[in-house]
């Protein structure tokens, strides 16, 4: 198995929204905001090459939205999905599987592109993986999440016939295990796999950054913040017990970290680049 961690770009979100009830005087220590209270966040994707299959875990925001849309999120930096795939020596038509942790626009938008007046899958030969519960949640959205579930990012996967659903209780079609969590959104999926003798977990939005490790540091975007806290507590205890490597999708600086038990609960242990695993 060969792994690559790529960055599809950076965007900005309100710092208060990203840390919920935690005061700015605390969260700004790890994630400083600009003059308009916005913080930068990465959009990383994990590439897994396993035999004759090549997986892309999440695909960033994409570039097909309107200028008005991008004006809200300040897409910046020189990284892109195309450049990341090139670094991983992988062509768009060589991707066999596009696995989506969940269907918020910053995780799945790059998986659909414009072709003239049509919207088509970016990965023409890939199977797109979601799960039934989350798909229903995303295609029949609640008012709070409606702005994150964009029809143009989601429907083309199904209309193309390339969509399949993961069996979240265990699926032999995947070269990794799947952890499901429901606090951020219904049935978010976190890939868990063995690599170089270590257990890696791609954290998606259960743990966006090292700044979110303390339990109360929960995003205002989460639909069930108290559930996020209990899910995060259980997972972080397991990660500290077993020395998991946590691959951080949104941390603007740190790609990976480990955690440890302390008198104050689970806290950050080490941070390092993905290449140093």
MARGUFI-74577 format. One line per 4 residues: number of its first residue (from 1); their letters; for each residue x, y, z of C-alpha. Coordinates in pm, 1 decimal. Layout:
! residues N
NUM) a) X:Y:Z  ...;
***
This chain:
! residues 277
1) xxxx) 0.0:0.0:0.0  125.1:346.5:-96.0  -12.2:663.0:66.0  10.7:1031.1:-23.9;
5) xxxx) -136.8:1330.4:157.7  -216.5:1619.9:-75.7  -359.4:1965.9:-22.9  -631.8:2084.7:-259.9;
9) xxxx) -618.8:2445.9:-139.0  -686.0:2674.0:156.8  -1004.3:2857.8:247.0  -1125.2:3082.6:527.1;
13) xxxx) -1401.7:3040.3:781.8  -1510.5:3248.4:1079.2  -1303.4:3155.2:1382.8  -1599.5:3174.0:1617.1;
17) xxxx) -1798.4:2932.4:1401.8  -1504.1:2693.0:1398.0  -1474.1:2684.5:1777.4  -1831.9:2726.2:1897.2;
21) xxxx) -1867.1:2851.3:2253.3  -1491.6:2875.0:2318.6  -1377.5:3239.8:2355.6  -1151.5:3390.8:2091.2;
25) xxxx) -888.3:3465.1:2356.7  -841.7:3087.4:2387.1  -881.9:2949.9:2033.0  -672.8:3225.0:1874.2;
29) xxxx) -366.7:3085.4:2052.7  -358.3:2796.9:1805.7  -553.9:2946.3:1514.0  -498.1:3322.5:1485.7;
33) xxxx) -762.8:3514.2:1293.9  -726.1:3798.4:1047.7  -878.5:4145.5:1096.2  -1222.2:4015.1:993.3;
37) xxxx) -1212.9:3722.2:1236.9  -1146.2:3466.7:960.8  -901.1:3178.3:999.3  -732.0:2985.1:719.8;
41) xxxx) -794.9:2611.7:685.7  -644.9:2343.8:465.0  -843.7:2099.8:252.4  -634.2:1783.6:243.1;
45) xxxx) -708.6:1460.7:61.2  -556.4:1121.2:128.8  -444.7:912.6:-169.7  -435.0:535.7:-119.4;
49) xxxx) -279.1:315.8:-386.7  -354.7:-47.6:-317.3  -279.4:-301.0:-588.8  -466.5:-197.8:-902.6;
53) xxxx) -688.4:49.0:-716.6  -629.0:415.1:-638.8  -849.3:586.1:-379.6  -896.5:959.3:-330.6;
57) xxxx) -1037.0:1033.4:15.0  -1231.0:1361.0:-22.8  -1168.2:1607.5:-303.3  -1175.7:1960.0:-163.2;
61) xxxx) -1399.0:2244.0:-275.0  -1343.8:2232.9:-649.1  -1352.2:2533.9:-880.2  -1691.3:2522.3:-1052.5;
65) xxxx) -1883.9:2754.3:-819.9  -1963.8:3118.7:-886.6  -1744.6:3414.2:-795.3  -2007.4:3509.1:-536.8;
69) xxxx) -1974.2:3167.2:-372.9  -1596.2:3187.9:-354.8  -1616.1:3542.3:-216.7  -1760.1:3392.2:102.4;
73) xxxx) -1477.6:3142.0:149.9  -1165.3:3317.2:18.9  -1006.4:3022.9:-160.1  -633.4:3097.7:-161.8;
77) xxxx) -286.5:2949.3:-206.5  -126.6:2767.4:-497.8  -246.7:2415.3:-416.6  -521.2:2236.3:-610.0;
81) xxxx) -660.6:1888.2:-659.8  -491.9:1863.2:-999.9  -150.2:1961.0:-861.8  -190.3:1722.6:-569.4;
85) xxxx) -274.9:1429.3:-793.9  22.0:1513.7:-1013.4  252.2:1505.1:-709.2  110.9:1162.9:-627.5;
89) xxxx) 173.8:1053.5:-988.9  -194.6:988.9:-1041.4  -411.3:1097.4:-1332.9  -779.5:1183.9:-1299.1;
93) xxxx) -875.5:887.3:-1515.5  -655.3:656.4:-1305.5  -860.0:712.4:-990.0  -1069.4:400.1:-932.3;
97) xxxx) -1244.5:504.2:-609.1  -1352.2:841.5:-469.2  -1438.1:793.3:-102.0  -1627.9:1078.8:62.9;
101) xxxx) -1614.6:1121.5:439.4  -1928.7:1333.0:404.2  -2092.5:1555.4:145.0  -2025.5:1908.1:271.9;
105) xxxx) -1895.4:2120.5:-15.8  -1536.4:2149.6:112.6  -1505.7:1769.8:115.4  -1677.8:1665.4:-207.2;
109) xxxx) -1691.2:1967.9:-438.9  -1381.5:1869.0:-633.3  -1542.2:1538.3:-728.4  -1776.1:1702.9:-982.5;
113) xxxx) -1674.1:1941.3:-1261.8  -1832.3:2146.5:-1536.9  -1821.0:2018.6:-1894.2  -1984.9:2294.1:-2095.5;
117) xxxx) -2338.2:2317.0:-1959.8  -2319.5:1976.0:-1794.0  -2195.4:1865.8:-1452.5  -2003.9:1538.4:-1460.5;
121) xxxx) -1785.4:1336.2:-1222.1  -1426.3:1459.5:-1214.7  -1304.9:1100.2:-1190.4  -1464.4:945.9:-1497.8;
125) xxxx) -1374.0:585.1:-1416.9  -1415.0:592.4:-1038.7  -1673.0:450.1:-804.3  -1799.5:721.5:-569.3;
129) xxxx) -1853.7:597.7:-212.5  -2100.5:740.7:38.5  -2343.9:559.4:271.2  -2722.9:534.1:263.8;
133) xxxx) -2787.3:720.7:586.6  -2564.5:1013.8:500.8  -2686.1:1027.7:141.4  -3045.4:1063.6:260.9;
137) xxxx) -2935.1:1328.3:511.8  -2754.9:1525.8:238.8  -3023.8:1500.4:-29.4  -3303.6:1589.3:212.6;
141) xxxx) -3110.1:1852.3:409.9  -3213.1:2024.5:727.8  -3218.3:2407.5:716.8  -2897.7:2434.1:918.9;
145) xxxx) -2687.1:2228.0:676.4  -2861.5:2313.7:351.0  -2595.0:2566.4:253.9  -2325.9:2299.0:288.7;
149) xxxx) -2501.7:2028.9:84.2  -2497.3:2163.0:-271.8  -2705.7:1974.9:-527.1  -2448.5:2037.5:-800.5;
153) xxxx) -2184.3:1856.2:-592.8  -2400.2:1556.0:-510.6  -2656.6:1459.3:-774.8  -2408.8:1407.2:-1064.4;
157) xxxx) -2247.6:1120.9:-871.0  -2577.0:932.1:-872.6  -2691.9:1038.9:-1218.4  -2368.8:906.3:-1368.9;
161) xxxx) -2429.3:559.9:-1222.6  -2095.2:577.3:-1040.4  -2235.1:597.1:-685.8  -2219.4:306.9:-441.9;
165) xxxx) -2296.0:286.2:-71.2  -2057.4:161.6:194.2  -2173.0:-99.6:443.7  -2066.2:93.0:753.7;
169) xxxx) -2076.8:-221.1:969.6  -1782.9:-356.5:767.0  -1712.7:-358.5:395.9  -1465.6:-597.0:230.6;
173) xxxx) -1470.2:-383.5:-84.3  -1254.4:-122.8:92.0  -885.8:-159.8:191.8  -950.4:17.6:522.1;
177) xxxx) -1194.3:15.9:810.7  -1454.3:288.7:855.5  -1539.4:468.4:1180.1  -1876.6:645.7:1172.8;
181) xxxx) -1961.6:949.0:1385.0  -2283.2:1151.4:1394.5  -2215.0:1471.3:1587.2  -2094.2:1684.9:1297.6;
185) xxxx) -2336.3:1537.8:1045.6  -2519.7:1207.9:1008.6  -2286.9:910.0:948.0  -1963.4:1090.9:872.6;
189) xxxx) -1704.2:824.9:781.2  -1341.5:824.9:899.8  -1101.8:584.0:722.1  -881.0:381.8:958.2;
193) xxxx) -589.5:183.8:818.9  -257.8:21.7:900.2  53.5:176.3:746.1  420.0:118.8:828.2;
197) xxxx) 322.4:-62.1:1145.7  106.1:225.5:1269.0  -268.6:285.8:1280.5  -370.8:596.6:1086.1;
201) xxxx) -709.5:766.4:1105.6  -813.2:1036.0:858.8  -994.3:1271.9:1092.9  -1218.9:1473.8:856.8;
205) xxxx) -1439.3:1698.1:1075.6  -1433.7:1502.2:1400.4  -1100.1:1672.1:1468.4  -1033.7:1952.1:1217.3;
209) xxxx) -707.6:2068.1:1379.7  -486.6:2024.7:1684.8  -666.0:2328.7:1824.4  -981.1:2117.6:1853.4;
213) xxxx) -836.7:1847.8:2082.1  -979.3:1979.6:2413.3  -1332.2:1845.6:2446.8  -1527.7:2176.5:2458.0;
217) xxxx) -1358.5:2295.9:2137.3  -1640.8:2189.8:1905.2  -1741.7:2359.4:1581.6  -2054.8:2569.3:1567.6;
221) xxxx) -2124.8:2389.8:1239.6  -2185.0:2058.0:1418.9  -2550.2:1953.6:1424.1  -2517.0:1772.4:1758.1;
225) xxxx) -2229.6:1933.5:1953.0  -2283.8:1733.5:2272.6  -2265.7:1413.2:2070.8  -1946.3:1537.5:1905.4;
229) xxxx) -1793.4:1583.2:2250.3  -1875.5:1228.7:2357.4  -1759.4:1082.8:2023.7  -1438.8:1283.8:2038.9;
233) xxxx) -1374.0:1184.3:2400.5  -1415.5:813.2:2325.6  -1200.8:832.6:2013.8  -920.2:1039.7:2168.5;
237) xxxx) -894.6:802.3:2464.2  -864.0:512.1:2220.8  -609.0:704.6:2013.1  -397.7:786.9:2320.2;
241) xxxx) -416.5:426.4:2444.8  -305.7:283.7:2110.9  -73.5:547.8:1968.3  -285.0:626.9:1663.3;
245) xxxx) -153.1:873.3:1406.3  -424.8:1132.0:1341.0  -419.9:1272.9:987.5  -559.1:1625.5:1001.4;
249) xxxx) -767.8:1741.2:707.6  -813.0:2107.8:795.6  -521.2:2209.9:1019.9  -347.1:2490.3:825.8;
253) xxxx) -3.2:2404.0:967.1  6.7:2049.8:1101.8  -53.3:1743.9:883.4  -42.0:1476.4:1153.6;
257) xxxx) -38.7:1442.2:1529.1  -47.4:1197.0:1816.7  -219.5:1248.4:2150.9  -148.3:1144.8:2509.5;
261) xxxx) -321.3:1117.5:2845.2  -258.9:1400.1:3092.8  -410.7:1516.1:3420.7  -629.9:1753.7:3216.7;
265) xxxx) -748.9:1478.2:2983.4  -620.2:1383.4:2640.8  -390.8:1647.5:2496.5  -154.7:1694.4:2203.7;
269) xxxx) 160.2:1482.6:2209.5  354.5:1533.7:1885.5  298.1:1699.8:1548.0  479.9:1598.4:1229.4;
273) xxxx) 460.6:1591.8:852.5  292.2:1300.2:679.7  617.6:1206.9:506.0  777.0:1149.5:847.2;
277) x) 541.3:868.5:947.7;
***
